[in-house]
Amino acid sequence: MKEYLGSLFKVSYTATTVRTIIYTVGHIFIETVAISLITGAEFQVAGTAAILGPLMSGFWYWIIDRWWTNNHMKISH
């Protein structure tokens, strides 16, 4: 398990994709709960409404993470 978690921080497309999926799924869940609580909508309806924004945010996160990890590799610590 520790090796797997450590691999999330390696500089690779796989690690970026895994982090993006975790971020996006969490974002969809949080937004679904927020919409349901604020509007009183059923959980399924709120989930449908909550999908587009997090998917777009997840794509943006993937781009930023790829840029960050590629540039961070070039910096010596």
N, C-alpha and C positions, 0 to 999 in steps of 0.2 A: 504494500500500500504506500509506504514512504517513497519507494522508487517511482511509483506512478504519479504521486503528487509532485515530486521533484521534476518529473518530465513536463509538467504543465508550464514550467518556467524556462524550458529550453527554447532556443530560438529556432523555430521550425514552423512550417505551414500547419502541421498537425497540432502543435501546441496552441497556435493562434486560433485554429478552428475549434478546438475543445473549449478554450476559454470563451470564445464567442458564443458557442452553443449554451454553455452554462449561464452566461450573462443574459442571453436572449430568453431562455426558458424562465429564469428567475424574473425577468422584466415582465414577461407575459403574465405570470402568476400574480405579481404585485399589482399590475394594472387591472387585471380581472377583479381582484379583491377590492381595489379602490373604486372602480366603476360600480361594482355591486353595492358597496356600502354607501356611496354618495348618491346614486340614483335610485337604489332599491330594485334594480333590475335583477332578474334571475341570473344565477351563476353562468349558465350556458350562453345566455344573451350577452352578458358582460364579457365573457371569454371571446365571443365572436368579435365584439367591438374592440377588444384589447389586442388583437393580433397584428394589425398593420403597423402601428407606431413602433412596437418593440422589434419587429422584423427589420424595419428601416434603421432603427438604432443599432441593432445587432450588426447589420452590414457596415454601418459607419464605424462601429467599434472594431470590426475586423480590419478595416483599412488603417485605422489609427494604430492598432496593435502591431500590424505588419510593419508600418513605418517606424514605430518606436523600437521594436526589437531589432530591426535591421540597423538603425542608427545607433542604438545602444551598444551593439557588438563592436562598433568602430571606436568607442571611447574606452581608453584604458583606465582602470581604477587603481 
